[in-house]
Amino acid sequence: MVVDKPAGLPVHPGRAGGPSIEDYFPAWRRGKNGPWLAHRLDQDTAGCLVIALKKSALIAAQILFAEGGAQKTYWALVRGVPKENTGVIDLPLAKLTSGRSWMMVPSPDGPPAITEWAVQGQGGGLTWLELRPKTGRTHQIRAHCAALGHPLVGDAVYGGGTGPLCLLARRINLPLDPPLDVTALAPPHMLKALKECGYESR
């Protein structure tokens, strides 16, 4: 099953309480156990989140994610205009912790992190990017866009932004049997800027 997770809703319950995706698990349960999250999305990221209703489906999906067989497509609104229309960011990332805060930073000692990107449109000083991460590092797209010099709109950690994060897990494709291929709609908080960049609802 794939749900269209809204931005701001965590997948797990937080220390301070509040709603999360896991609150819906009892309604989705199809047996004595489960369901299970097949992967993760940041709290501030909207879009496709895969949830397994059977243990066999969980294992199959986790193998695909671990081996790079899952095809993930993201949409992001970033500040500024890249010099090129397409590119590949090949930049290892490592976790940097300071007190109770942390972030991912470029580091030659970090695990590999690779993201393909392509410009979809521009407008109002912003650029609409389509990104295809080839690895699954924490905050990979956010850290890579910041390293490119074009942080995500609303990214307080990597770009000093305010407001909701403009990052959408647009599409997920898992070559299972039968295959899973799902596309999420653009979330309301991104629509105005996307339209200024040439987006037409689809």
Residue pairs with C-beta under 8 A, 6 or more apart in sequence:
1 28
1 35
1 50
1 51
1 52
1 53
2 48
2 49
2 50
2 51
2 172
2 180
2 182
3 21
3 24
3 48
3 49
3 51
4 46
4 47
4 48
4 49
4 184
4 185
5 11
5 21
5 41
5 45
5 46
5 47
5 48
5 49
5 169
6 46
6 187
7 44
7 45
7 46
7 164
7 165
7 167
7 187
7 189
8 43
8 44
8 164
9 19
9 20
9 21
9 43
10 18
10 20
10 21
10 43
11 20
11 21
11 22
11 37
11 40
11 41
11 43
11 49
12 20
12 21
12 22
13 20
13 22
13 23
14 20
21 37
21 49
21 51
22 37
25 34
25 35
28 35
28 51
28 53
29 35
29 53
30 53
30 54
31 54
33 55
34 52
34 53
34 54
34 55
34 58
35 51
35 52
35 53
36 51
36 52
36 55
36 58
37 49
37 50
37 51
37 52
38 50
38 51
38 52
38 57
38 58
38 61
38 62
38 65
39 49
39 50
39 61
39 62
39 65
39 70
39 136
41 47
41 49
41 169
42 139
42 142
42 165
42 167
44 154
44 164
44 165
44 167
45 165
45 167
45 168
45 169
46 167
46 168
46 169
46 184
46 187
46 190
47 74
47 168
47 169
47 170
47 184
47 187
48 169
48 170
48 171
48 172
48 182
48 183
48 184
49 169
50 61
50 172
50 174
50 180
52 58
52 61
57 176
60 176
61 70
61 174
61 176
63 69
64 70
64 174
64 175
64 176
65 136
68 134
68 135
69 174
69 175
70 172
70 173
70 174
71 132
71 171
71 172
71 173
71 174
72 132
72 133
72 136
72 169
72 171
72 172
72 173
73 130
73 131
73 132
73 170
73 171
73 172
74 130
74 131
74 132
74 133
74 141
74 167
74 168
74 169
74 170
75 120
75 128
75 129
75 130
75 131
75 167
75 168
75 170
75 186
75 190
75 194
76 128
76 129
76 131
76 141
76 145
76 152
76 166
76 167
76 168
77 126
77 127
77 128
77 129
77 152
77 153
77 166
77 190
77 193
77 194
77 197
78 126
78 127
78 129
78 145
78 148
78 150
78 151
78 152
78 153
79 125
79 126
79 127
79 150
79 151
79 152
79 153
79 159
79 161
80 125
80 126
80 127
80 149
80 150
81 122
81 125
81 127
81 150
82 119
82 127
82 148
82 149
82 150
85 118
85 119
86 116
86 117
86 118
86 119
87 116
87 117
87 148
88 114
88 115
88 116
88 117
89 113
89 114
89 115
89 117
89 144
89 147
89 148
90 112
90 113
90 114
91 106
91 113
91 143
91 144
91 147
92 106
92 107
92 108
92 109
92 110
92 111
92 112
92 113
93 104
93 105
93 106
93 107
93 110
93 111
93 113
93 137
93 138
93 139
93 140
93 143
93 144
94 104
94 105
94 106
94 107
94 109
94 110
94 111
95 102
95 103
95 104
95 105
95 138
96 102
96 103
96 104
96 105
103 139
103 143
103 157
103 158
104 137
104 138
104 139
104 140
104 142
104 143
105 143
106 143
106 147
110 137
111 135
111 137
112 135
113 133
113 135
113 137
113 140
113 143
113 144
114 133
114 134
114 135
115 131
115 132
115 133
115 134
115 135
115 140
115 141
115 144
116 131
116 132
116 133
116 134
117 129
117 130
117 131
117 132
117 145
117 148
118 129
118 130
118 131
119 127
119 128
119 129
120 128
120 129
120 130
120 197
120 198
120 199
121 127
121 128
121 194
121 197
121 198
121 199
122 128
122 197
122 198
123 193
123 196
123 197
123 198
124 193
124 196
124 197
126 153
126 193
126 196
126 197
127 150
127 197
128 193
128 194
128 197
128 198
128 199
129 145
129 150
130 170
131 141
131 145
133 140
133 141
137 143
139 157
139 158
141 152
141 167
142 151
142 152
142 155
142 157
142 158
142 165
142 167
143 158
145 151
145 152
145 155
145 158
146 152
146 155
146 158
146 159
151 158
151 159
151 160
151 161
152 158
152 159
152 161
152 165
152 166
152 167
153 159
153 161
153 163
153 165
153 166
153 193
154 161
154 162
154 163
154 164
154 165
154 166
155 161
155 165
156 162
163 189
164 189
166 189
166 190
166 193
168 184
168 186
168 187
168 190
169 184
170 183
170 184
171 181
171 182
171 183
171 184
172 180
172 181
172 182
173 179
173 180
173 181
173 182
174 180
174 181
185 201
186 194
186 199
186 201
191 199
191 201
